[in-house]
Amino acid sequence: MNSSENESLRKWLGQWKINEPLPPRFQQVVWRRIEQIAQTPSAWELWQNWLESVFARKTVALAYVTVLLLAGVAAGYFNGQAHEQRWKAQSAALYVQSLDPSQRNHN
């Protein structure tokens, strides 16, 4: 919206009048709802609070780190084994091809 549209909207809204009275204690109810929403933690805050409470105990935190470390070592080991197997197969094929050129793959 450009500034002239904003100005005309402001004028139009400024002319708008409410003739009916507000319900009793309307302002108090509105502020109470605003306070409740402000005090309600978000899902992210709930998750953070849960993590902080769980990992506040050193034994749980140490067990978690140990499990992650072991999982990382195991994943690295098995990945390394797969790469080693592939490398050995490729090396053997290249060696055979270097001895007998007729053994070359024609892909």
Buried (B, 14 or more C-beta within 10 A) or exposed (E): EEEEEEEEEEEEEEEEEEEEEEEEEEEEEEEEEEEEEEEEEEEEEEEEEEEEEEEEEEEEEEEEEEEEEEEEEEEEEEEEEEEEEEEEEEEEEEEEEEEEEEEEEEE
